Amino acid sequence: MKFAVAVAALAATLLLQGCRNTPTRAASPSTRAESPPCVLVDVDMSGSQTDKKLHQNFGMLDEVVKKVLPRDSRVVIWGYDYDVERQYDGRTSRAQDLWPAEAGMLEDRRQTLKQHPSVPGCKCRTRLSKALNENIEELQRLDTAGVASSLILLSDGEDAYPERAHGLVEQLAALRHLKAVWVIGVVPDTGENLSRQVRRIFEPVIGRLIVSERHDCGDGLRKFKELIQS
C-alpha cells in the first residue's frame, strides 16, 4: 500500500515538473499588439505664413491628436522654409503634449522676424523638398518595421521647386504602410492656383491624398481618420 502511494506521488511530481518545463509558444504575429501609428508633420514657417495661419493650422493638428490618434501615438514635427529643422519627436496622449513645441516654433519665428525684418522676402523661396527628404528617411524606417504612418503638411501650398518635391513624392508611393498624406491650409483662389500645384506634386499618392483649404478642414479630418483606420 505504501509502495503504491509512493509511486503515485512520484508520478504526480514528474507530471508537474513536465508542465513547468514545457516551453510556451511565442505569440504569433497576428496576436501581437500593434505599435501605435506614427504621424509626421511638416510646418511651413516661410514668409507667406502669418501667426494667425499658424495658430489655425496648429489647432487642426491638435484636433487630430484629440479625435483621431490612439494614445501614445508618436508625432514628429519639422519646421521648414528654405531649410528644415526637427522641432518635436515624442509620444502623445493629448493635444497639450504638443503645445510647448508649437509655442516654441511661433516664438522662434517672431524673434527671427524681429531681428531680421527682411527675412520674409529672403525666405520666400520655400523648399518643401528639404522637409520631404527628412520625411522619407523616417518613413522608410517605419515601413521596414511595419509601423503604420501618415504625413501631414501645414502649408499654404507655396513651393519654389515643385518638380523636386514631386520627384521625392514618387518615393512615398512605394511605402506600403503610409496610410495618408494630408495638406492643411492651402490658400484658395489665387493666381498661382496653389491647390492644383499641391495635387500635381502629390499625384503619385493621389489615392491617399487629402487637400484642405481653411474652410473644409472638418471634412478633411473625417477623410484622414477613414484612411488611417483602413
N, C-alpha and C positions, 0 to 999 in steps of 0.2 A: 504493500500500500504506500509506504513511504517512498519506495523507488518510483512508483507511478507518479506520485505528486512531484518528485524532483524532476522527472523527465518533462512533465507538463510545464513546470516553472522555467526550465531551461529553454524549451521551445518558445514560450511566450517572450523570454528575454531576447532570443535570437530574432524573432519576428519584429520586435520593437526596434532593435538596432538596425535591422534591414530597412525599416521605414524611414528612420532618421538619416541613413546614409544614401537613400535613393535621391539622385540629383533631380532638382526641379528644372523643368524646361523653361528656357527663356521665352519671354513674351514674343509672339510673332509680330512682325511689323504692323499688321493690321490692328493689333490690340494695344500697341504703344500709344501713349498720349502724344498728340501732335504738338509741335512747337508753336507758340503764338506767332501770328504773322508779323512781318516787318514792313513798315511804311517809310519810304524815303521821300523827303520833302525838299524841293528847291525853291528858295525865296528870291525873287527878283528885287535887288536892292539898288537898281540903277536910277539915274536921274529922272526918268519918266515916272517913277513911283512917287507917291506922297505918303505922309504919315497916315492920312485918312484911308488911303487904299490899303496900306499895310495892316492897319488895325482891322479893316474889314476882312482881309484875307486870313489874318491870324484867328479871327473869330470863327471863320468857317473851318479852319484846322481844328480848333477846339471842339467844334460840333462833331467832327469825325471821331475824335477821341471819346467824346461822351456817348455818341449814339451808334457807333459802328464797330470800333475796335474792341476785341476781348481784353480782359485785364492782363497786364504785364506784356502787352504788345510792345515791340521795340520800335522806336521812332528815331530816325536820323535826319537832321536838318542841316542844309547848306545854305549860305547866303552867297549870291553871285551878282556880278555886274560885268566888268571887264575881266575879273578874276573870280576865284571861288574860295570859300573857306568853310570848313565844317564848324557848326555852331552848337550842335547838341547830338548826343547819342546815348539813349537810355531807355529803360522800361517805363511805361506809363500806365497808370490805372485811372487817372483823372486828368481833365484838361489843365488843372492848376500846375501839374508837373511841368508843363511847357512854358508857363508864364515867365519865369526868370530868364529863359533863353530868348523869348520873344521881346521882353522889355530890354534886354541887353542889346539885341540887334537894332532896335529903334534908337536907343541911346547912342550906340556907336555911330549910327548914320547921322544923327543930329550933330555929334561932335565933329565928324568929318566935314559936314556942310558948313559948320561954324568956322572951322579952321581954314577951310579951302572953299570959299564961296563959288569958285569957278568949276568945282568938281562935277556938278550935273552936266555941264557942257562937255567936259573932258571924258566923262564916262557914259556918254550916250551910246557908245558902241557896245551894246550889251552882247555878251558871248554866252549863249546857252550851252554851246558845245563844251565849255570848260566844266560846267556842272554835270553834263551828261557823261563826260569822261570819268568823273568820280563815281557817278551812279552805277555805271556799267561794271566797274571793278567790284563794287559791293554786291550788286545784284547777281553777278556770276557766282560769287562765293555762296550766296544764299541759295541759288538754283542748284548748285552742286550738293548742298546739304539737304535739299528737298524742302526748304522753308518757303511758304507762300509769301509773296511780296507784292507791293504796289508802289507806284510813283505818283506823287502829287507835285504840281508846279503852281506856285502862287505868283502869277505873272500877268502883265497886261498884254502879252503876246509879242512884244517887240523883240527882234533879234537881228543883229547886224550881219550874221553869217548863217543864214538858214540852210544853205547847202551842206555846210559842215555838220550842223545838227542833224539833218536828215540822214547823212551817212552813218552817224552813230546810232540813230534810232533803228536802223536796219539790224544792228546787233541785239537790240532789245527784243526784236521779233523772234529770235531764236530761243528765248528764255521760256522754259516750259511752265515755271511756277510764278511768272509775273502775271498777276490777275487783272490789273487795271492801271491805266495812265489817265490822270485827271488834271486838266489845266483849268485853274480857277482865276477869274478876274479879268478875262480878255475884254479889252475895250471895244465896244460896238461902234458901228457907223463912222469909221474913219476912212480917209482916202487910201490908206495903206491896206485896208481890209485885213486886219490882223487875225481875225477868226479863220479866214481862208489860209493865211500863211501858216498858222498853227496846225491846221488839218493837213496841209501839204507836208510839213516837217514830220508829223507823226503818222503819215499814211501807212508805213509798214506795220503798225499795230492798230490799225483803224478799228478792228473788231473789239479791242479792249480800251478804246479811247473815249473820253468824255471831255467836251469843251464847254465851259460855263462862262457866260457873261455874268455881270453882277446881279442881274435881276432874276436869273434862273438857277442859282446855286442850290436851292432846295431840291429841285428836280435832279440836279447833278449828284447830290448826296444820296438820293434814293438809288440812282443807277450805279453809283460807286459801291454801295452796300450790296446790291444784287451781284455785281461782278466779283467782289472779293469773297462772297459766300458761295459762289458757284463751284 
